[in-house]
Amino acid sequence: MPPVSLPEASPPRWRRRPTERPAEILDAALEVFQEQGLAGARVEDIAYRAGVSKGTLYLYFSGKEELFREAIRTRVGSLLASLSSAAPPGEPRERLARFITALWSDLRRPGFDKLHRLIHAELQQFPELARFYAAEISGKVTGLIAAIVTDGMQGGAFRQVDPLVAARMVVGLLLQHALWANRRDFYAPIRGRSDDTLVQEVSEFVFHALGAAGGFTTGGSR
């Protein structure tokens, strides 16, 4: 009877794709942090989830706080890139409408509510991370919106307002509605309303507040 050939075992993930090692570690770290929190997470758990040794992990990151910071920075970096590409230079009302749609889509992606809870749970314990959040997340997102509003005011598309206040209102409305939408059964006023309806209502409110002629909206379906 001829010998049976066994399939060759696949090499470990870190040997198959060495250039992707840091990104895989950060993805694994974010998953572990969401499950266990920053204080409860262990470096060995993150290494195991990423398919690398603990020693290999330390070749790239000094410890949990750096992993947390870089995982969030990477996540936010991709968000900022998508928001920027969604609202390239052009007519301010159209830019803001596209920005609102893009931000809403990100806030409603699976897992956002866990990430949001994780970040805010850890900010109270780590002042450095709180400063990072203010600069890298809330500051940059509101800055992008404020720039669009400023452009619109200069061109007469929007009435004169404080751009940073307007940006804060846009983020606050979208964020709160996105969190409510995760538990519609708890919030009767939005029960039975689709995501398209919610973002359309927020958009209409924002453009009305900015005095946009024609009640410009995102064009979502009801």
C-alpha positions in Angstrom: 0.0 0.0 0.0 1.6 3.3 -1.0 2.3 5.8 1.7 -0.3 8.4 2.4 0.8 12.0 1.7 -0.2 14.4 4.4 -0.9 18.1 3.4 1.9 20.4 4.4 1.0 22.4 7.5 0.5 26.1 6.8 3.2 28.3 8.2 2.3 30.6 11.1 0.5 33.8 10.1 3.5 35.9 11.2 5.8 34.0 8.8 3.4 34.1 6.0 2.8 37.9 6.0 5.6 39.6 8.0 4.8 43.0 6.6 1.3 42.8 8.0 2.5 41.9 11.5 2.0 45.3 13.2 -1.5 45.7 11.7 -2.5 42.2 12.8 -1.3 42.9 16.3 -3.2 46.1 16.5 -6.4 44.4 15.2 -6.0 41.7 17.9 -5.3 44.3 20.6 -8.5 46.2 19.8 -10.5 43.0 20.0 -9.0 42.1 23.4 -9.4 45.6 24.7 -13.1 45.7 23.7 -13.6 42.4 25.5 -11.5 43.0 28.7 -10.8 46.7 28.9 -7.3 48.2 29.0 -6.7 47.3 32.7 -7.9 43.7 32.3 -6.2 42.9 29.0 -2.9 41.0 29.1 -0.1 41.3 26.5 0.1 37.5 26.2 -3.6 37.4 25.4 -3.1 40.0 22.6 -0.1 38.1 21.3 -2.0 34.9 21.2 -5.0 36.5 19.4 -2.5 37.9 16.9 -0.8 34.6 16.4 2.6 35.9 17.5 4.9 35.3 20.5 4.9 37.8 23.4 8.6 38.6 22.5 7.6 39.3 18.9 4.9 41.7 20.1 7.5 43.7 22.1 9.6 44.2 19.0 6.9 46.5 17.8 5.1 47.9 20.8 6.4 48.8 24.3 3.2 47.7 26.2 -0.5 47.9 26.6 -0.8 51.7 26.6 1.1 52.0 23.3 -1.0 49.2 21.8 -4.2 50.9 22.9 -3.1 54.3 21.6 -1.9 53.0 18.3 -4.9 50.8 17.8 -7.2 53.8 18.3 -5.0 56.0 16.2 -5.1 53.5 13.3 -8.8 53.2 13.6 -9.3 57.0 13.7 -6.8 57.5 10.9 -8.9 55.3 8.5 -12.0 57.2 9.7 -10.5 60.6 9.0 -9.3 59.5 5.6 -12.7 58.2 4.6 -14.4 61.4 5.9 -12.0 63.6 4.0 -12.4 61.7 0.8 -16.2 61.8 1.2 -16.1 65.6 1.3 -13.6 66.9 -1.3 -13.5 70.6 -2.2 -16.7 71.7 -3.8 -20.2 73.1 -3.1 -20.3 73.4 0.8 -23.9 72.1 1.2 -23.1 69.0 -0.9 -19.8 68.5 1.0 -21.6 68.7 4.4 -24.3 66.3 3.2 -21.7 63.7 2.1 -19.8 64.2 5.3 -22.9 63.6 7.4 -23.7 60.4 5.5 -20.1 59.1 5.8 -19.9 59.8 9.5 -23.3 58.2 10.1 -22.2 55.1 8.2 -19.1 54.8 10.4 -21.0 55.4 13.6 -23.5 52.6 12.6 -20.9 50.0 11.6 -20.9 46.8 13.7 -18.9 47.1 16.9 -18.8 50.9 17.1 -20.8 50.9 20.3 -18.2 48.6 22.0 -15.4 50.8 20.8 -17.2 53.9 22.1 -17.7 52.4 25.5 -14.1 51.2 25.7 -12.6 54.6 24.9 -14.8 56.5 27.3 -14.3 53.9 30.1 -10.5 54.2 29.8 -10.2 58.0 29.5 -11.0 58.6 33.1 -8.1 56.4 34.2 -5.4 57.5 31.7 -5.0 61.3 31.4 -2.6 60.9 28.5 -5.1 58.9 26.6 -7.7 61.6 27.3 -5.4 64.2 25.7 -4.8 61.9 22.8 -8.6 61.5 22.3 -9.2 65.3 22.4 -6.4 65.9 19.8 -6.7 62.9 17.5 -10.4 62.1 17.5 -12.9 64.8 18.6 -10.6 67.6 17.6 -9.9 66.4 14.1 -13.5 65.3 13.3 -15.0 68.6 14.4 -12.2 70.5 12.6 -13.2 68.9 9.3 -16.8 69.9 9.8 -15.9 73.4 10.9 -13.8 73.9 7.8 -16.8 73.0 5.6 -19.1 75.3 7.6 -16.5 78.2 7.3 -16.3 77.6 3.6 -20.1 77.7 3.3 -20.4 80.9 5.3 -17.8 82.7 3.2 -19.7 81.7 0.0 -23.1 82.6 1.4 -24.4 79.0 1.6 -24.7 79.1 5.4 -25.6 81.9 7.8 -22.9 83.3 10.1 -22.4 81.0 13.0 -19.5 79.8 15.2 -18.1 76.9 13.0 -16.8 74.9 16.0 -20.2 75.1 17.7 -21.9 74.0 14.5 -19.4 71.1 14.2 -20.0 70.0 17.8 -23.8 70.0 17.2 -23.4 67.9 14.1 -21.2 65.3 15.8 -23.4 65.3 19.0 -26.6 64.7 17.1 -25.2 61.9 14.9 -23.4 60.2 17.7 -26.3 60.2 20.1 -28.8 59.0 17.5 -26.3 56.2 16.5 -26.1 55.0 20.1 -29.9 55.2 20.5 -30.3 53.2 17.3 -28.4 50.3 18.9 -31.2 49.9 21.4 -34.4 51.2 19.7 -36.5 49.3 22.2 -35.2 51.6 25.0 -35.9 54.9 23.1 -39.6 55.1 22.1 -39.2 58.3 19.9 -37.0 56.5 17.4 -38.7 53.1 17.6 -39.7 51.9 14.1 -37.6 54.5 12.4 -35.0 53.3 9.9 -31.4 54.4 9.8 -32.1 56.3 6.6 -34.9 58.1 8.3 -32.8 59.0 11.3 -29.9 60.4 9.3 -32.3 62.3 7.1 -34.0 63.9 10.1 -30.7 64.9 11.6 -29.5 66.3 8.3 -32.7 68.4 7.8 -32.3 69.8 11.3 -28.6 70.7 10.7 -29.2 72.4 7.4 -32.2 74.3 8.8 -30.1 75.5 11.7 -27.4 76.6 9.3 -29.9 78.5 7.2 -29.1 76.5 4.1 -31.3 77.7 1.2 -33.7 75.0 0.0 -33.4 72.8 3.0 -30.6 70.9 1.5 -30.4 67.3 2.9 -28.5 64.1 2.5 -31.2 62.7 0.2 -31.7 59.5 2.3 -34.9 57.6 1.9 -37.7 57.7 4.5 
